[in-house]
Amino acid sequence: MPGNSFEMSYKIAQIRLVSSHPEVYEPCDDSFALVDALLSDRNNLLELKPMLCMEVGCGSGYVITSLMLMLGEEANGAQFIATDINHHAIKVTQETMEAHGVYAELINTDIASGLENRLAGSVDLLVVNPPYVPTPEDEVGREGIASAWAGGENGRSVIDKILPVAEKLLSKRGWLYMVTLTANNPSQICRQMMKKGYASKIVVQRSTVEESLHIIKFWKDNDIEADTNDVITNSKAVPLGIVDSVQNRLAGSVDLLVVNPPYVPTPEDEVGREGIASAWAGGENGRSVIDKILPVAEKLLSKRGWLYMVTLTANNPSQICRQMMKKGYASKIVVQRSTVEESLHIIKFWKDNDIEADTNDVITNSKAVPLGIVDSVRSQIQRLSFWGSCDINTTTN
């Protein structure tokens, strides 16, 4: 099955057993990504022990059937509900479930109309693959298969109707998984939910020729702060594992932080682009992403924490070291490599309360500390006993 790397590990719906109808949306990349997101979080879902699971917009039934199968007997006692505005989808989902030997209550309704009061505050797991494709507003809510994708302006018309309903349905410990497209402005969605007290993170991100999909997980967090640096930006998604309010949750607890940032000097409009370019496009002097990482690193590092960062001569590593020195961090080169195209420095930073801003002790732009007089990264790590570590992806926001 395309896009589903978990199929061999846990039982999910089989495509050959998924029913179909000309007016019902068939499983596609977004469906597979959503199931992968649920599979990747399966252990956490079992720990959650959801009593009521619900899918809004069940379509062919592939997702809700996969959810029931992957949780299996370990979710004993859980009830499942699925809704769809398309009456053909209800029939197709019923056939798909019967073919797999599972059962859920199916309701032909728009989102959760008529169910909001009955289910208010009781849904522990809510799964939504909404109509997210930007279309003219008059296409939204049409009968038939168009209702599965027509999302109106910016693809947000139906999403913006679903969010307040989801907020009402979710229990205090409830989780929401939602498929979004970059065009939907997922950053704004996360900020909107953050104002309601919900934390968020990307569970799965997929890029295809036509679209970039994000499966976002939301959950109630009474301690959440509206820090826009911890959510998705419209042009660039925070990498999996970093979006989970990292700055607040890991503040002062990371003993070893390793960063290979996008350091190549490029035009600013190339920074944060989708795809492989995000791994090297560093903006002016290659410093745009580096300068975002440094204050985050300072917040994450413990008092005894070490930071290893790759830099290029063009990044002005001397200035980086002076910048960190002002924050109380000593620095030195642990490895230096020169190629035909570039000169790389691996710099180690650590907290030193006695440090003085002596520019003779840091890197000069033209001359680096010789490799022979510094410790190697390997020997440093062998001598460090740490329990909290973090490796920041090169697309750090």
Stockholm file with secondary structure:
# STOCKHOLM 1.0

chainA/1-397         MPGNSFEMSYKIAQIRLVSSHPEVYEPCDDSFALVDALLSDRNNLLELKPMLCMEVGCGSGYVITSLMLMLGEEANGAQFIATDINHHAIKVTQETMEAHGVYAELINTDIASGLENRLAGSVDLLVVNPPYVPTPEDEVGREGIASAWAGGENGRSVIDKILPVAEKLLSKRGWLYMVTLTANNPSQICRQMMKKGYASKIVVQRSTVEESLHIIKFWKDNDIEADTNDVITNSKAVPLGIVDSVQNRLAGSVDLLVVNPPYVPTPEDEVGREGIASAWAGGENGRSVIDKILPVAEKLLSKRGWLYMVTLTANNPSQICRQMMKKGYASKIVVQRSTVEESLHIIKFWKDNDIEADTNDVITNSKAVPLGIVDSVRSQIQRLSFWGSCDINTTTN
#=GR chainA/1-397 SS CTTCTTTTTSCCCCGGGCCCCTTSCCCCHHHHHHHHHHHHTHHHHHHHCCSEEEEESCTTSHHHHHHHHHHGGGGTTCEEEEEESCHHHHHHHHHHHHHHTCCCEEEESSTTTTTHHHHTTTEEEEEECCCCBCCCGGGTTCSSGGGGTBCCGGGCHHHHHHHHHHHHHEEEEEEEEEEEEGGGCHHHHHHHHHHTTEEEEEEEEEECSSCEEEEEEEEECTTCCCCGGGSCCSSSCCCTTTTTTHHHHSTTTEEEEEECCCCBCCCGGGTTCSSGGGGTBCCGGGCHHHHHHHHHHHHHEEEEEEEEEEEEGGGCHHHHHHHHHTTTEEEEEEEEEECSSCEEEEEEEEECTTCCCCGGGSCCSSCCCCGGGSCCHHHHHHHCCCSCEEEECTTCC
#=GC SS_cons         CTTCTTTTTSCCCCGGGCCCCTTSCCCCHHHHHHHHHHHHTHHHHHHHCCSEEEEESCTTSHHHHHHHHHHGGGGTTCEEEEEESCHHHHHHHHHHHHHHTCCCEEEESSTTTTTHHHHTTTEEEEEECCCCBCCCGGGTTCSSGGGGTBCCGGGCHHHHHHHHHHHHHEEEEEEEEEEEEGGGCHHHHHHHHHHTTEEEEEEEEEECSSCEEEEEEEEECTTCCCCGGGSCCSSSCCCTTTTTTHHHHSTTTEEEEEECCCCBCCCGGGTTCSSGGGGTBCCGGGCHHHHHHHHHHHHHEEEEEEEEEEEEGGGCHHHHHHHHHTTTEEEEEEEEEECSSCEEEEEEEEECTTCCCCGGGSCCSSCCCCGGGSCCHHHHHHHCCCSCEEEECTTCC
//
